[in-house]
Amino acid sequence: MVTITHQGIEELTAAIAELEALTSKPTLSGRDEKRHSFLLAKVALLKQGISVAELRHYEQDRLLAESGLRAPQRARTRLPEEVESEWRSFVQRRAVRMTSRPPEHEVRANEAGQQTISYTPDVPGGAFVPQGMHDRAFETMKKYDAVFDPMFSNAVETNTGNAMAFPSWDDVSNASVQVGETTQSTQADVANFGSVMLNAYAFGSKIVAVSIELLQDSNFPWGAVLERVFAMRHARGVGAAFVNASGVSAPTGLITAVLASGASPVIASGSASNDGGSETGATTIGTQDLNTLFGKLDPAYRVGAAWYMNDSTLTYLQGLLDKQGRPIVKFRDGLSDVPYILGKPVAVCPSMPAMASGKNSVLFGNPMYFVIRRVPSSMYVRAFWENPTLVQYGLVGFESWLRADSNLVAPNANYLPFQFIQQHS
């Protein structure tokens, strides 16, 4: 960092000196005016913290473009050049910067399970935090499972993974009252206050083995590929926990929390009323069931509410026809890939149950009350260079870790933020 800072100061000083020399000229040629404009932009960018390397690349590309030439294109990668360079340093067992190493307390929490268990500190370079990996991972994860999308959950990020109480309050049932002039108010209705405890449970991606030859291939963007593999594995594992986990030494899944909140189910009647067939509520859902569920959620929670179901349920509903063979509901607005039912977006969650006897296959509720806790500092990559099983095959192992939790905030049992459809047995 010191070297980069010094380079920036030197570059800024040189640019200012050249500007002073140009402005001292009585007249400027066309070329001088272009150079003057470029130097002004360069000084402004350097003051904003743009690196010297980025400016050099830009200036080189500009000069080549003016000459009708083009610089050789490097291998395509989704990672910034600096991050890709640090990935390569990491896998070559060179020490990474302190800012690219995870805090030891997070490593203890992930790999030991809890901080009180004895733990041997990792060797420098054995664990790595790629810059921006946390944000890139969750962007990928929400494409696989909508439960990670801020549209369908209330994501809370904390600096550490210590247990925390998430406060909530509910004032749906109280309304203002008219009072007379000079009359003292006697109203004393108090809103429902509550809280839920959120922990930070550790999830590991399992080891991903990569051949030494591939790691040495500078043309292959394997750093980006590894990050995508980790994100997809976490999406499958953490996403399933956010939907179905029991809440006992694990996140409280959305279905688990909705059932525990005391919500009574809408018992499915099936799609026979739509197409005139013989389908029952044990294995199908009809538009009448969806409308009943929609109406059961209090109107105060419908603003911003969403549906939760898996892809097979959504596909079935999209294929429902009326008795004349026409589609019943338009599920997409044509402006985005997000499907809509009755004007509300649908979260497609692979871990939601498929339609079957006794299953809770559709939820409808307000995502602001479904809280997901994330700990950005807990996400890192661990390398296994000397694993006996891997070494004999010329492989190096990598594993990703993160910590997260979830729960439903439902302080008032009479006004629940989520309702659900249950299929009869």
C-alpha positions as CSV (number, residue, x, y, z in Angstrom):
1,M,0.0,0.0,0.0
2,V,2.8,2.4,0.8
3,T,4.4,1.8,-2.7
4,I,1.1,2.4,-4.4
5,T,0.5,5.6,-2.4
6,H,4.0,7.0,-3.3
7,Q,3.5,6.1,-6.9
8,G,0.2,8.1,-6.9
9,I,1.8,11.1,-5.3
10,E,4.6,11.1,-7.8
11,E,2.2,10.7,-10.7
12,L,0.1,13.5,-9.3
13,T,3.1,15.8,-8.9
14,A,4.3,15.2,-12.4
15,A,0.8,15.9,-13.9
16,I,0.5,19.2,-12.0
17,A,4.0,20.3,-13.1
18,E,3.1,19.5,-16.7
19,L,-0.2,21.5,-16.3
20,E,1.7,24.5,-15.0
21,A,4.1,24.3,-18.0
22,L,1.2,24.2,-20.4
23,T,-0.8,27.1,-18.8
24,S,2.4,29.3,-18.9
25,K,2.3,29.2,-22.7
26,P,0.8,32.3,-24.4
27,T,-1.1,30.1,-26.8
28,L,-2.0,26.5,-27.0
29,S,-2.0,24.3,-30.1
30,G,-4.8,21.8,-30.7
31,R,-2.5,19.1,-29.4
32,D,-1.7,21.1,-26.3
33,E,-5.4,21.7,-25.6
34,K,-6.1,17.9,-25.8
35,R,-3.2,17.2,-23.5
36,H,-4.4,20.0,-21.1
37,S,-7.9,18.4,-20.9
38,F,-6.4,14.9,-20.3
39,L,-4.1,16.2,-17.5
40,L,-7.0,17.9,-15.7
41,A,-9.0,14.7,-15.8
42,K,-6.0,12.7,-14.7
43,V,-5.4,15.0,-11.7
44,A,-9.1,14.7,-10.7
45,L,-9.0,10.9,-10.9
46,L,-5.8,10.6,-8.9
47,K,-7.3,12.7,-6.2
48,Q,-10.3,10.3,-6.1
49,G,-8.0,7.3,-5.5
50,I,-7.8,5.8,-9.0
51,S,-4.6,3.7,-9.2
52,V,-1.7,4.6,-11.4
53,A,-2.0,1.2,-13.2
54,E,-5.6,1.9,-14.2
55,L,-4.6,5.3,-15.6
56,R,-1.7,3.8,-17.5
57,H,-4.0,1.2,-19.1
58,Y,-6.5,3.8,-20.0
59,E,-3.8,6.1,-21.6
60,Q,-2.3,3.2,-23.5
61,D,-5.7,2.1,-24.9
62,R,-6.5,5.7,-25.9
63,L,-3.2,6.1,-27.8
64,L,-3.6,2.8,-29.5
65,A,-7.2,3.6,-30.5
66,E,-6.0,6.9,-32.0
67,S,-3.5,5.0,-34.0
68,G,-6.1,2.5,-35.2
69,L,-4.5,-0.3,-33.1
70,R,-5.7,-2.5,-30.3
71,A,-3.8,-4.1,-27.4
72,P,-3.9,-7.9,-27.0
73,Q,-6.9,-9.0,-25.0
74,R,-6.2,-10.9,-21.8
75,A,-8.2,-14.0,-20.9
76,R,-11.8,-13.3,-20.0
77,T,-12.5,-13.2,-16.3
78,R,-15.1,-11.8,-14.0
79,L,-12.5,-10.9,-11.4
80,P,-10.7,-7.5,-11.3
81,E,-7.1,-7.8,-12.3
82,E,-5.8,-7.1,-8.7
83,V,-8.0,-9.9,-7.3
84,E,-7.0,-12.4,-9.9
85,S,-3.3,-11.6,-9.3
86,E,-3.8,-12.2,-5.5
87,W,-5.6,-15.5,-6.3
88,R,-2.5,-16.6,-8.2
89,S,-0.2,-15.5,-5.4
90,F,-2.3,-17.5,-2.9
91,V,-2.3,-20.8,-4.8
92,Q,1.5,-20.5,-5.4
93,R,1.9,-20.4,-1.7
94,R,3.2,-16.9,-1.5
95,A,2.1,-14.8,1.5
96,V,-0.9,-12.6,0.9
97,R,-1.5,-9.2,2.3
98,M,-2.8,-9.0,5.9
99,T,-6.0,-7.4,4.6
100,S,-6.5,-10.6,2.4
101,R,-6.3,-13.0,5.4
102,P,-9.3,-13.8,7.6
103,P,-9.4,-12.8,11.2
104,E,-8.3,-15.7,13.4
105,H,-11.5,-15.5,15.5
106,E,-13.5,-16.2,12.4
107,V,-11.3,-19.1,11.4
108,R,-11.8,-20.5,14.9
109,A,-15.6,-20.0,14.8
110,N,-15.8,-21.8,11.4
111,E,-13.4,-24.6,11.7
112,A,-13.5,-25.4,15.4
113,G,-17.2,-24.8,15.7
114,Q,-17.0,-22.4,18.6
115,Q,-14.3,-20.1,19.9
116,T,-13.7,-22.0,23.2
117,I,-12.4,-25.1,21.4
118,S,-8.6,-25.2,21.1
119,Y,-7.4,-24.2,17.7
120,T,-4.0,-24.1,16.0
121,P,-3.5,-20.8,14.0
122,D,-3.3,-21.3,10.2
123,V,0.1,-20.7,8.5
124,P,0.3,-17.4,6.6
125,G,-1.0,-18.0,3.1
126,G,-3.1,-20.9,4.1
127,A,-6.4,-18.9,4.1
128,F,-7.4,-16.2,1.8
129,V,-10.1,-13.5,1.5
130,P,-10.4,-12.4,-2.1
131,Q,-11.5,-8.7,-2.2
132,G,-15.2,-8.5,-2.8
133,M,-15.8,-12.3,-2.7
134,H,-18.7,-12.0,-0.2
135,D,-20.7,-9.6,-2.5
136,R,-19.9,-11.6,-5.6
137,A,-20.9,-14.9,-3.9
138,F,-24.4,-13.6,-2.8
139,E,-25.0,-12.1,-6.3
140,T,-24.5,-15.6,-7.7
141,M,-26.4,-17.3,-4.9
142,K,-29.6,-15.2,-5.4
143,K,-29.6,-16.4,-9.1
144,Y,-29.9,-20.0,-7.9
145,D,-32.2,-19.4,-4.9
146,A,-34.4,-16.3,-4.6
147,V,-34.3,-16.5,-0.8
148,F,-30.9,-14.7,-1.0
149,D,-32.4,-11.8,-3.1
150,P,-33.1,-8.7,-1.0
151,M,-36.5,-8.6,-2.7
152,F,-37.5,-11.7,-0.8
153,S,-35.6,-11.4,2.5
154,N,-34.4,-8.8,5.0
155,A,-30.6,-9.2,4.9
156,V,-28.7,-7.9,7.9
157,E,-24.9,-7.8,7.9
158,T,-22.8,-7.7,11.1
159,N,-19.1,-7.2,11.7
160,T,-18.8,-10.3,13.9
161,G,-20.8,-13.5,14.4
162,N,-21.7,-13.0,18.1
163,A,-25.2,-13.8,19.1
164,M,-27.5,-10.8,18.7
165,A,-31.1,-9.9,19.4
166,F,-33.0,-8.5,16.4
167,P,-35.7,-6.2,17.7
168,S,-39.2,-5.9,16.3
169,W,-42.4,-4.2,16.9
170,D,-46.0,-4.6,15.6
171,D,-48.7,-1.9,15.7
172,V,-51.1,-3.2,13.1
173,S,-54.1,-3.2,15.4
174,N,-53.9,0.3,16.9
175,A,-55.4,3.4,15.4
176,S,-55.5,7.1,16.3
177,V,-58.6,8.5,18.0
178,Q,-60.2,11.9,17.9
179,V,-59.8,14.0,21.0
180,G,-61.5,17.1,22.1
181,E,-59.9,20.5,22.7
182,T,-58.1,20.8,26.1
183,T,-58.9,17.1,26.8
184,Q,-56.2,15.0,28.3
185,S,-55.5,11.8,26.4
186,T,-56.3,8.6,28.3
187,Q,-55.4,6.2,25.5
188,A,-52.7,3.7,26.6
189,D,-52.5,1.1,23.9
190,V,-48.9,-0.1,23.5
191,A,-47.5,-1.7,20.4
192,N,-46.3,-5.3,20.5
193,F,-42.6,-5.4,21.0
194,G,-40.4,-8.5,20.6
195,S,-37.1,-9.8,19.4
196,V,-35.6,-12.9,17.9
197,M,-32.1,-14.2,18.5
198,L,-29.8,-14.5,15.6
199,N,-26.6,-16.5,15.7
200,A,-24.0,-17.2,13.0
201,Y,-23.8,-20.9,12.0
202,A,-20.8,-22.0,10.0
203,F,-21.2,-23.6,6.5
204,G,-18.3,-25.2,4.6
205,S,-18.4,-25.8,0.8
206,K,-16.5,-29.1,1.1
207,I,-13.2,-29.4,-0.7
208,V,-12.9,-28.6,-4.4
209,A,-9.9,-30.3,-6.0
210,V,-8.0,-28.5,-8.8
211,S,-5.0,-30.0,-10.8
212,I,-1.6,-28.3,-10.4
213,E,-1.4,-28.0,-14.2
214,L,-4.6,-26.0,-14.3
215,L,-3.5,-23.7,-11.5
216,Q,-0.3,-23.0,-13.4
217,D,-2.3,-22.1,-16.6
218,S,-2.3,-18.3,-16.7
219,N,-4.9,-18.3,-19.5
220,F,-7.7,-20.0,-17.5
221,P,-9.7,-17.8,-15.1
222,W,-10.0,-20.5,-12.5
223,G,-10.2,-18.0,-9.7
224,A,-13.5,-16.8,-11.0
225,V,-14.6,-20.4,-11.6
226,L,-13.8,-21.5,-8.1
227,E,-15.7,-18.6,-6.6
228,R,-18.7,-19.6,-8.7
229,V,-18.5,-23.2,-7.6
230,F,-18.3,-22.1,-3.9
231,A,-21.3,-19.8,-4.4
232,M,-23.4,-22.5,-6.0
233,R,-22.6,-25.0,-3.2
234,H,-23.4,-22.4,-0.5
235,A,-26.7,-21.5,-2.4
236,R,-27.7,-25.2,-2.2
237,G,-26.6,-25.8,1.4
238,V,-27.4,-22.4,3.1
239,G,-30.6,-21.9,1.0
240,A,-32.0,-25.3,2.2
241,A,-31.2,-24.3,5.8
242,F,-32.9,-20.9,5.4
243,V,-36.1,-22.7,4.2
244,N,-36.3,-25.9,6.2
245,A,-33.7,-25.9,9.1
246,S,-35.1,-26.7,12.5
247,G,-33.7,-23.8,14.5
248,V,-32.0,-26.3,16.9
249,S,-28.2,-25.6,16.6
250,A,-29.0,-24.5,13.1
251,P,-30.8,-21.5,11.4
252,T,-34.6,-21.3,11.8
253,G,-35.9,-22.0,8.3
254,L,-38.8,-20.0,6.9
255,I,-41.3,-22.9,6.9
256,T,-40.3,-24.0,10.4
257,A,-40.7,-20.4,11.7
258,V,-44.1,-19.9,9.9
259,L,-45.5,-23.1,11.4
260,A,-44.1,-22.2,14.9
261,S,-45.7,-18.7,14.6
262,G,-49.2,-20.2,15.0
263,A,-50.4,-19.6,11.5
264,S,-53.3,-21.9,10.5
265,P,-53.0,-23.3,7.0
266,V,-55.1,-22.8,3.9
267,I,-56.0,-26.4,3.0
268,A,-55.7,-26.8,-0.7
269,S,-58.7,-27.7,-2.7
270,G,-56.8,-28.4,-5.9
271,S,-57.0,-27.3,-9.5
272,A,-60.2,-29.2,-10.5
273,S,-62.3,-26.1,-10.3
274,N,-60.0,-24.5,-12.9
275,D,-59.9,-27.1,-15.7
276,G,-62.8,-29.3,-14.7
277,G,-60.6,-32.3,-14.1
278,S,-60.4,-34.7,-11.2
279,E,-57.4,-33.2,-9.4
280,T,-57.5,-32.9,-5.7
281,G,-55.8,-30.7,-3.1
282,A,-53.5,-33.6,-2.1
283,T,-51.3,-33.2,-5.2
284,T,-52.4,-29.9,-6.9
285,I,-53.0,-26.3,-6.2
286,G,-55.6,-24.1,-8.0
287,T,-56.1,-20.4,-8.4
288,Q,-58.9,-20.5,-5.8
289,D,-56.3,-21.7,-3.2
290,L,-53.9,-18.9,-4.2
291,N,-56.7,-16.3,-3.8
292,T,-57.7,-17.7,-0.4
293,L,-54.1,-17.5,0.8
294,F,-53.8,-13.9,-0.6
295,G,-56.8,-12.8,1.3
296,K,-55.7,-14.5,4.5
297,L,-52.6,-12.3,4.8
298,D,-53.5,-9.0,6.6
299,P,-53.7,-6.1,4.2
300,A,-51.1,-4.2,6.3
301,Y,-48.5,-6.9,5.3
302,R,-49.5,-7.2,1.6
303,V,-47.5,-4.1,0.6
304,G,-44.2,-5.6,-0.6
305,A,-45.5,-9.2,0.0
306,A,-44.2,-12.1,-2.1
307,W,-45.0,-15.8,-2.8
308,Y,-42.5,-18.6,-2.0
309,M,-42.6,-21.9,-4.0
310,N,-40.3,-24.2,-5.9
311,D,-39.9,-24.3,-9.7
312,S,-42.1,-27.3,-10.2
313,T,-45.0,-25.7,-8.4
314,L,-44.6,-22.5,-10.4
315,T,-44.4,-24.5,-13.6
316,Y,-47.6,-26.3,-12.8
317,L,-49.5,-23.1,-12.0
318,Q,-48.2,-21.4,-15.2
319,G,-49.6,-24.3,-17.2
320,L,-53.1,-24.2,-15.6
321,L,-55.8,-23.8,-18.3
322,D,-59.5,-23.0,-17.9
323,K,-62.3,-25.3,-19.2
324,Q,-61.9,-23.8,-22.6
325,G,-58.1,-24.5,-22.7
326,R,-56.9,-20.9,-22.2
327,P,-54.2,-19.8,-19.8
328,I,-55.7,-18.6,-16.5
329,V,-53.2,-16.2,-15.1
330,K,-50.5,-14.1,-16.7
331,F,-47.4,-14.8,-14.6
332,R,-44.8,-12.4,-16.0
333,D,-45.1,-8.7,-16.7
334,G,-42.7,-8.8,-19.6
335,L,-40.2,-6.3,-18.0
336,S,-38.2,-8.8,-15.9
337,D,-37.5,-12.4,-15.3
338,V,-39.3,-12.4,-12.0
339,P,-42.7,-14.1,-12.2
340,Y,-45.8,-12.5,-10.6
341,I,-49.1,-13.9,-9.2
342,L,-51.9,-11.5,-8.4
343,G,-49.5,-8.6,-8.8
344,K,-47.0,-10.0,-6.3
345,P,-43.5,-11.4,-7.1
346,V,-42.7,-15.1,-6.8
347,A,-39.5,-16.2,-5.0
348,V,-38.4,-19.5,-6.7
349,C,-36.7,-21.5,-3.9
350,P,-35.4,-25.0,-4.8
351,S,-35.8,-26.1,-1.2
352,M,-39.5,-25.4,-0.9
353,P,-41.5,-28.7,-1.0
354,A,-43.0,-29.9,-4.2
355,M,-46.7,-30.4,-4.4
356,A,-47.5,-33.6,-2.5
357,S,-49.8,-35.0,0.2
358,G,-49.3,-33.2,3.5
359,K,-46.7,-30.7,2.2
360,N,-46.6,-27.0,2.8
361,S,-45.8,-26.1,-0.8
362,V,-46.7,-22.3,-1.0
363,L,-46.0,-19.5,1.4
364,F,-47.2,-15.9,1.1
365,G,-45.9,-13.1,3.3
366,N,-43.9,-9.9,3.8
367,P,-40.1,-10.5,3.2
368,M,-39.2,-7.6,5.6
369,Y,-40.1,-10.0,8.5
370,F,-37.9,-12.8,7.3
371,V,-34.4,-11.8,8.6
372,I,-31.2,-13.3,7.2
373,R,-28.0,-12.6,9.0
374,R,-24.7,-12.5,7.2
375,V,-21.1,-12.0,8.4
376,P,-19.0,-10.7,5.6
377,S,-15.7,-11.1,7.5
378,S,-16.4,-14.9,8.0
379,M,-16.2,-15.7,4.3
380,Y,-12.8,-16.9,3.1
381,V,-11.0,-19.7,1.2
382,R,-8.8,-22.4,2.8
383,A,-6.1,-24.2,0.7
384,F,-5.0,-27.8,1.2
385,W,-1.6,-28.2,-0.6
386,E,-0.4,-31.3,1.3
387,N,-3.6,-33.4,1.7
388,P,-2.4,-37.0,1.3
389,T,-5.4,-38.0,-0.8
390,L,-5.0,-35.1,-3.1
391,V,-1.2,-34.9,-3.4
392,Q,-0.8,-38.3,-4.9
393,Y,-3.1,-37.3,-7.8
394,G,-1.4,-34.0,-8.4
395,L,-4.3,-32.0,-6.9
396,V,-4.7,-29.0,-4.6
397,G,-7.9,-28.6,-2.5
398,F,-9.8,-25.4,-1.8
399,E,-12.7,-24.9,0.6
400,S,-14.9,-21.9,1.3
401,W,-16.5,-20.9,4.6
402,L,-19.2,-18.5,5.6
403,R,-21.5,-17.9,8.6
404,A,-25.2,-17.1,8.5
405,D,-28.5,-17.5,10.3
406,S,-32.2,-16.8,9.7
407,N,-35.5,-16.4,11.5
408,L,-38.9,-15.0,11.2
409,V,-39.9,-11.9,13.2
410,A,-43.6,-12.3,14.2
411,P,-44.2,-10.4,17.4
412,N,-48.0,-10.4,17.2
413,A,-49.7,-13.8,16.9
414,N,-53.0,-12.2,15.9
415,Y,-51.4,-10.4,12.9
416,L,-48.9,-12.7,11.3
417,P,-46.6,-11.6,8.5
418,F,-46.7,-15.0,6.7
419,Q,-49.4,-17.5,5.8
420,F,-49.2,-20.8,3.9
421,I,-51.0,-23.5,1.9
422,Q,-51.0,-27.0,3.1
423,Q,-52.1,-29.9,0.9
424,H,-54.4,-32.4,2.5
425,S,-53.4,-36.0,3.0
